[in-house]
């Protein structure tokens, strides 16, 4: 069973949304990420190069949210998952993206998953 690296409570600002005016101003997005990774080598070696650097993952996600623009959270999530799955060590990944307090105080969110085949 693979180990899991989690990065929770990522706050990034971007221009995403399908409704009129949503992409005119920066909005906050809250993200949680889970990476399925075999970290057995890192557990014994205590070396960063034997695992996925979660600080680098965090920076890539924040940059992607801020530099690109999509109508749908589903498309933003797909772009994030594609980036995460480029690392061959990642066996599977999930991302949850929320737009806090968008709908009269309610927070819509999507959770997407990807798994490496074969």
C-alpha positions as CSV (number, residue, x, y, z in Angstrom):
1,X,0.0,0.0,0.0
2,X,1.5,3.4,-1.0
3,X,2.1,6.1,1.6
4,X,0.3,9.4,1.4
5,X,1.8,12.9,1.4
6,X,-0.9,15.5,2.2
7,X,-0.7,19.3,1.7
8,X,-3.7,20.9,3.3
9,X,-5.1,24.4,3.5
10,X,-3.3,25.8,0.4
11,X,-4.6,29.3,-0.2
12,X,-4.0,30.6,-3.7
13,X,-5.5,33.5,-5.6
14,X,-6.6,33.3,-9.2
15,X,-9.2,34.2,-11.8
16,X,-11.4,31.2,-12.4
17,X,-15.2,31.1,-12.8
18,X,-18.0,30.7,-15.3
19,X,-20.3,33.5,-14.0
20,X,-20.1,37.0,-15.3
21,X,-17.4,39.0,-13.5
22,X,-15.8,36.1,-11.7
23,X,-12.5,36.4,-13.7
24,X,-12.3,40.1,-13.4
25,X,-10.8,40.1,-9.9
26,X,-8.5,37.8,-8.0
27,X,-10.5,35.4,-5.8
28,X,-9.3,33.1,-3.1
29,X,-9.2,29.3,-3.7
30,X,-8.6,26.7,-0.9
31,X,-6.9,23.5,-2.0
32,X,-6.0,20.2,-0.4
33,X,-3.8,17.7,-2.2
34,X,-3.0,14.1,-1.5
35,X,-0.2,12.2,-3.3
36,X,0.2,8.5,-3.2
37,X,3.9,7.8,-3.1
38,X,6.2,5.0,-2.0
39,X,8.4,6.7,0.5
40,X,10.2,3.6,1.8
41,X,13.6,4.8,0.6
42,X,13.1,8.3,2.2
43,X,12.0,6.6,5.5
44,X,15.3,4.9,5.7
45,X,17.6,7.5,4.1
46,X,16.1,10.7,5.5
47,X,17.0,12.4,2.2
48,X,14.7,14.8,0.4
49,X,15.6,13.5,-3.0
50,X,14.0,10.2,-2.1
51,X,10.6,11.7,-1.7
52,X,8.4,14.3,-3.3
53,X,9.3,17.8,-2.1
54,X,6.0,19.1,-0.8
55,X,7.4,22.7,-0.7
56,X,8.0,22.5,-4.5
57,X,4.5,21.0,-5.1
58,X,3.0,23.8,-3.1
59,X,4.8,26.4,-5.1
60,X,3.8,24.8,-8.4
61,X,0.1,24.7,-7.4
62,X,0.1,28.4,-6.2
63,X,1.7,29.4,-9.5
64,X,-0.7,27.4,-11.6
65,X,-3.8,28.9,-9.8
66,X,-2.4,32.4,-10.2
67,X,-1.0,32.3,-13.7
68,X,-3.8,30.4,-15.6
69,X,-7.5,31.0,-15.9
70,X,-10.3,28.5,-16.4
71,X,-14.1,28.7,-16.4
72,X,-14.5,25.6,-14.3
73,X,-12.9,24.3,-11.1
74,X,-13.0,20.9,-12.8
75,X,-10.6,22.1,-15.5
76,X,-8.3,23.8,-12.9
77,X,-8.2,20.6,-11.0
78,X,-7.4,18.6,-14.1
79,X,-4.5,21.0,-14.8
80,X,-3.2,20.5,-11.3
81,X,-3.5,16.7,-11.4
82,X,-1.7,16.6,-14.8
83,X,1.2,18.6,-13.2
84,X,1.3,16.3,-10.1
85,X,1.3,13.1,-12.2
86,X,4.3,14.3,-14.3
87,X,6.4,13.0,-11.3
88,X,6.8,9.3,-12.0
89,X,7.0,8.6,-8.2
90,X,3.4,9.8,-7.8
91,X,1.2,6.7,-8.1
92,X,-2.0,8.6,-7.6
93,X,-3.2,12.0,-6.6
94,X,-6.3,13.9,-5.5
95,X,-7.1,17.6,-5.3
96,X,-9.9,19.3,-3.6
97,X,-10.6,22.9,-4.7
98,X,-13.0,25.2,-2.9
99,X,-14.2,28.7,-3.6
100,X,-14.8,30.0,-0.1
101,X,-18.2,31.6,0.7
102,X,-19.1,32.1,-2.9
103,X,-22.8,31.2,-2.8
104,X,-24.4,33.3,-0.2
105,X,-21.9,32.1,2.4
106,X,-21.8,28.5,1.1
107,X,-18.5,27.1,-0.3
108,X,-18.7,25.0,-3.5
109,X,-15.9,22.5,-3.9
110,X,-14.8,19.8,-6.3
111,X,-12.6,16.8,-5.6
112,X,-10.8,15.1,-8.5
113,X,-8.6,12.1,-8.6
114,X,-6.0,10.5,-10.9
115,X,-4.2,7.2,-10.8
116,X,-1.3,5.9,-12.8
117,X,-2.3,3.1,-15.1
118,X,-0.6,-0.3,-15.1
